[in-house]
C-alpha cells in the first residue's frame, strides 16, 4: 500500500486573486539578505551605500529574465508547443547559470557607467551571490524539483535529516536524493570560505573567481546526481559542461591577470 504523505503547500501568501509562491518568496529572501551584506561591505570598501541598491534594481530583473530564457532555450522542444508557459516562472524553471550570465553582463555595463571597477563590485558581491544560491535552492525543495535518483526512506533517515525534508522528498510514490540540499550546503560552505578569504586580502577579482571555481566544482558533481537536468548530450548535462568551462575560465583569468599586472590592486585597496 502506497504511503500517504502530503507535500508542503507551495503557496506562501494569498492576497485576493494574487498568490505568492514559496519559490518566489525564498528567492526574494536570498536577494534581500545578499543585498544587505553587499551594502554593508561596499561602505567599508569606500563605495556609496546606494551603489548595490542601484545595481540590484537592474541586475535582478535581468537575471530572472536571462535565467528563464536559458532554461527555455534548452527545453525548446517543450516550450515551442506551450508558449504561454514560458512566463510561468512561479512553477520553477530558472537556471542559475543563465541568471549569472545576465547579472554579470549587467554589472559590467553598470560599472562602466559609474566609473567603478567591475572586479571590485564582483568581489564584494561574491559572498552575497553564493549565499543567495544557498537559500534559493530551498525554493526547489518546496517545488519538489532539482532532486536526484530514487533512494529508500532508510537512506534519508541515515543522513539524520528531519522528517519535513524526508517527507518532501517523497514524490509520486518514491523517495529521492535531496540534491537541492547537497548544493545548498555546498554553497553555504562556500559563503563562509569567501568571508574568511576577505581577510586574506587577495588580489582584486580573485574573490569572485574563487567563487566561480568553488560553486562550479560542486555543481559539476551534484548535477551528475540529478534526474531533471537540462541535457547537452545523452550523457553530458548542460550545467556540467558550463561548470567545466567556468572553472577553466576562472583559473586562466587568475593566472593572466597576475602575469599581465591587471591584478596589482588587492581586495581592501580603495
C-alpha positions as CSV (number, residue, x, y, z in Angstrom):
1,X,0.0,0.0,0.0
2,X,1.4,3.4,-1.0
3,X,2.3,5.8,1.8
4,X,0.1,8.8,2.2
5,X,2.4,11.8,2.6
6,X,1.2,15.3,1.7
7,X,3.7,17.6,0.1
8,X,4.2,21.1,1.5
9,X,1.8,23.8,0.3
10,X,3.6,25.8,-2.5
11,X,1.6,29.0,-1.7
12,X,3.3,31.3,0.7
13,X,0.6,34.1,0.8
14,X,-2.7,34.7,-0.9
15,X,-4.0,38.3,-1.3
16,X,-7.3,38.0,-3.0
17,X,-6.7,36.7,-6.6
18,X,-3.0,37.1,-6.1
19,X,-1.0,34.2,-4.7
20,X,2.7,34.4,-3.8
21,X,4.6,31.1,-4.1
22,X,7.2,29.9,-1.7
23,X,9.5,29.6,-4.6
24,X,9.5,33.3,-5.3
25,X,9.4,34.3,-1.6
26,X,12.5,32.2,-0.9
27,X,14.4,33.7,-3.8
28,X,13.3,37.1,-2.6
29,X,14.7,36.4,0.9
30,X,18.0,35.4,-0.7
31,X,18.2,38.6,-2.7
32,X,17.4,40.8,0.3
33,X,20.0,39.1,2.6
34,X,22.6,39.2,-0.1
35,X,21.9,42.9,-0.8
36,X,22.1,43.7,2.8
37,X,25.6,42.1,3.1
38,X,26.8,43.7,-0.1
39,X,25.7,47.2,1.0
40,X,27.4,46.8,4.4
41,X,30.6,45.6,2.8
42,X,30.6,48.2,0.0
43,X,30.5,51.0,2.6
44,X,33.7,49.5,4.2
45,X,35.3,49.4,0.7
46,X,34.6,53.1,0.1
47,X,31.6,52.9,-2.2
48,X,28.4,54.9,-1.8
49,X,25.8,52.9,0.2
50,X,23.3,53.1,-2.7
51,X,25.7,51.6,-5.2
52,X,24.5,48.0,-4.8
53,X,20.9,49.0,-4.4
54,X,21.1,50.7,-7.8
55,X,22.8,47.7,-9.3
56,X,20.3,45.2,-8.0
57,X,17.4,47.3,-9.4
58,X,18.8,46.4,-12.8
59,X,20.5,43.1,-12.2
60,X,17.7,41.2,-10.5
61,X,15.0,41.6,-13.2
62,X,17.6,41.0,-16.0
63,X,18.9,37.9,-14.1
64,X,15.4,36.5,-13.8
65,X,14.7,37.0,-17.5
66,X,18.1,35.5,-18.6
67,X,17.7,32.6,-16.2
68,X,14.3,31.8,-17.7
69,X,15.4,32.3,-21.3
70,X,18.4,30.0,-20.6
71,X,16.1,27.3,-19.3
72,X,13.5,27.7,-22.1
73,X,16.2,27.6,-24.8
74,X,17.4,24.2,-23.7
75,X,13.8,22.9,-23.3
76,X,12.5,24.5,-26.5
77,X,11.0,21.2,-27.8
78,X,8.5,21.5,-24.9
79,X,8.0,25.3,-24.8
80,X,7.6,25.7,-28.5
81,X,4.4,23.8,-28.1
82,X,3.4,25.5,-24.8
83,X,4.3,29.2,-25.4
84,X,2.1,30.5,-22.6
85,X,4.1,28.6,-20.0
86,X,7.2,30.5,-20.8
87,X,6.2,33.3,-18.4
88,X,5.1,30.9,-15.6
89,X,8.3,31.2,-13.6
90,X,6.3,30.6,-10.3
91,X,6.4,26.9,-11.2
92,X,10.2,26.8,-11.3
93,X,12.5,26.7,-14.3
94,X,15.1,29.4,-13.5
95,X,18.6,28.3,-14.5
96,X,21.3,29.6,-12.1
97,X,23.9,29.8,-14.9
98,X,21.5,31.8,-17.0
99,X,20.9,34.2,-14.2
100,X,24.6,34.6,-13.5
101,X,25.2,35.5,-17.2
102,X,22.6,38.2,-17.1
103,X,23.7,39.6,-13.7
104,X,27.4,39.7,-14.7
105,X,26.7,41.4,-18.0
106,X,24.5,43.9,-16.2
107,X,27.3,44.6,-13.6
108,X,29.9,45.1,-16.3
109,X,27.7,47.8,-18.0
110,X,26.8,49.3,-14.7
111,X,30.4,49.5,-13.6
112,X,31.5,51.3,-16.8
113,X,28.7,53.8,-16.5
114,X,29.5,54.5,-12.9
115,X,33.3,54.6,-13.3
116,X,33.8,51.7,-10.8
117,X,36.0,48.7,-11.2
118,X,33.8,45.7,-12.2
119,X,36.2,43.4,-10.3
120,X,35.7,45.4,-7.1
121,X,32.0,45.1,-7.4
122,X,32.2,41.4,-8.2
123,X,34.5,40.7,-5.2
124,X,32.1,42.5,-2.8
125,X,29.1,40.7,-4.3
126,X,30.6,37.2,-4.4
127,X,29.6,36.1,-0.9
128,X,26.2,37.6,-1.4
129,X,25.7,35.7,-4.6
130,X,26.6,32.3,-3.2
131,X,24.5,32.9,-0.1
132,X,21.5,33.7,-2.3
133,X,22.1,30.5,-4.2
134,X,22.3,28.5,-0.9
135,X,18.9,30.0,0.2
136,X,17.3,29.8,-3.3
137,X,17.7,26.1,-3.5
138,X,15.1,25.7,-0.8
139,X,12.6,27.1,-3.3
140,X,13.4,23.9,-5.4
141,X,12.8,21.9,-2.2
142,X,9.2,23.3,-1.8
143,X,8.6,22.7,-5.5
144,X,9.9,19.1,-5.2
145,X,12.4,19.7,-8.1
146,X,16.2,19.6,-8.5
147,X,16.3,16.2,-6.8
148,X,18.4,13.1,-7.6
149,X,17.6,9.5,-8.2
150,X,15.4,7.1,-6.2
151,X,16.6,6.2,-2.7
152,X,14.9,4.5,0.3
153,X,13.5,6.3,3.3
154,X,16.1,4.5,5.4
155,X,18.8,6.1,3.4
156,X,17.4,9.6,4.1
157,X,16.9,8.8,7.8
158,X,20.6,7.7,8.0
159,X,21.5,11.1,6.8
160,X,19.9,12.4,10.0
161,X,17.5,14.6,8.0
162,X,14.4,16.0,9.7
163,X,11.1,14.5,8.8
164,X,9.9,17.5,6.9
165,X,12.7,17.1,4.4
166,X,12.3,13.4,4.1
167,X,8.6,13.7,3.6
168,X,9.0,16.4,0.9
169,X,11.4,14.0,-0.9
170,X,8.6,11.5,-1.3
171,X,7.4,12.2,-4.9
172,X,4.9,10.1,-6.9
173,X,5.4,7.0,-4.7
174,X,9.2,7.1,-4.2
175,X,11.9,8.8,-2.2
176,X,14.6,10.8,-3.9
177,X,18.1,12.2,-3.3
178,X,17.8,15.7,-1.8
179,X,20.4,17.2,-4.2
180,X,18.9,20.6,-3.6
181,X,20.2,20.2,0.0
182,X,23.6,19.0,-1.1
183,X,24.0,22.1,-3.3
184,X,22.6,24.4,-0.6
185,X,25.2,23.1,2.0
186,X,28.0,23.3,-0.6
187,X,27.1,26.9,-1.4
188,X,26.7,27.9,2.3
189,X,30.1,26.4,3.0
190,X,31.5,28.5,0.1
191,X,29.9,31.6,1.6
192,X,31.8,31.0,4.9
193,X,35.1,30.4,2.9
194,X,34.6,33.6,0.9
195,X,34.0,35.6,4.1
196,X,37.3,34.2,5.5
197,X,39.1,35.0,2.3
198,X,38.2,38.6,2.6
199,X,40.6,38.8,5.5
200,X,43.4,37.3,3.3
201,X,43.2,40.4,1.1
202,X,43.5,38.6,-2.2
203,X,44.3,40.3,-5.5
204,X,41.3,42.2,-6.8
205,X,39.0,39.9,-8.8
206,X,40.2,36.7,-7.2
207,X,37.5,36.5,-4.6
208,X,34.9,36.4,-7.3
209,X,36.9,34.0,-9.4
210,X,37.3,31.8,-6.4
211,X,33.5,31.8,-6.0
212,X,33.2,30.7,-9.6
213,X,35.6,27.8,-9.1
214,X,34.1,26.7,-5.8
215,X,30.5,26.8,-6.9
216,X,31.2,25.2,-10.3
217,X,33.3,22.3,-8.8
218,X,30.4,21.3,-6.5
219,X,27.8,21.9,-9.1
220,X,29.5,19.6,-11.6
221,X,29.3,16.6,-9.2
222,X,25.9,17.3,-7.7
223,X,24.4,17.9,-11.2
224,X,25.5,14.4,-12.1
225,X,23.2,13.0,-9.4
226,X,20.1,14.9,-10.7
227,X,17.3,13.4,-12.8
228,X,15.8,16.6,-14.1
229,X,18.9,18.2,-15.7
230,X,19.0,20.0,-19.0
231,X,20.9,17.7,-21.2
232,X,23.6,18.7,-23.8
233,X,24.2,15.1,-25.0
234,X,22.8,11.8,-23.8
235,X,25.5,11.6,-21.1
236,X,26.6,15.2,-20.5
237,X,24.4,17.7,-18.7
238,X,24.4,21.4,-19.7
239,X,25.3,22.6,-16.2
240,X,28.2,20.2,-16.0
241,X,29.6,21.5,-19.3
242,X,29.2,25.1,-18.3
243,X,30.8,24.4,-14.9
244,X,33.9,22.9,-16.5
245,X,34.1,26.0,-18.8
246,X,33.8,28.3,-15.9
247,X,36.4,26.6,-13.8
248,X,38.9,26.7,-16.7
249,X,38.0,30.4,-17.4
250,X,38.4,31.4,-13.8
251,X,41.8,29.7,-13.4
252,X,43.1,31.2,-16.7
253,X,41.8,34.6,-15.6
254,X,43.7,34.4,-12.3
255,X,46.9,33.5,-14.0
256,X,46.6,36.0,-16.9
257,X,45.6,38.9,-14.6
258,X,48.6,38.3,-12.3
259,X,51.1,37.8,-15.2
260,X,49.9,40.9,-17.1
261,X,49.7,43.0,-14.0
262,X,46.0,43.6,-14.2
263,X,45.6,42.5,-10.6
264,X,48.0,44.8,-8.9
265,X,45.3,46.1,-6.5
266,X,44.0,44.0,-3.6
267,X,40.6,43.5,-2.2
268,X,40.9,46.0,0.6
269,X,42.6,48.7,-1.6
270,X,40.5,51.8,-2.3
